[in-house]
Amino acid sequence: SYIAGDTALFEQIAEFPAAPDRALIYRGKLLHCARIAPSANLSADPRHGRLTVNSFLTPAATG
């Protein structure tokens, strides 16, 4: 199951609702988790599911 809100160890400090064609960019060191309610009825069928891409980019050193 997914974490939803605060826990004994972690405090939720931000939330960004899902939206079509949205990209969220943040520092790779930031702890993050999808906010999906335990009651969410997610389909395993890729024709009815959601597509996500998780990537980590490191800028090239300069100088």
QUIJOKA-V158347 format. One record per residue. RES is the residue in one small letter. OMEGA is omega in whole degrees, -180 to 180 (* if undefined). Layout:
[[RES OMEGA] [RES OMEGA]]
This chain:
[[s -180] [y 175] [i 178] [a 179] [g -178] [d 172] [t 178] [a -177] [l -173] [f 177] [e 176] [q -178] [i 179] [a 176] [e 179] [f -177] [p 179] [a 177] [a 179] [p 176] [d 179] [r 173] [a 175] [l -178] [i -178] [y 180] [r -178] [g 180] [k -177] [l 177] [l -177] [h -179] [c 174] [a 177] [r -179] [i -177] [a 178] [p -179] [s -178] [a -180] [n -177] [l -180] [s 174] [a 180] [d -178] [p 178] [r -179] [h -177] [g 178] [r 180] [l 176] [t 176] [v 176] [n -178] [s 175] [f -179] [l 177] [t -179] [p 178] [a 177] [a 178] [t 174] [g *]]
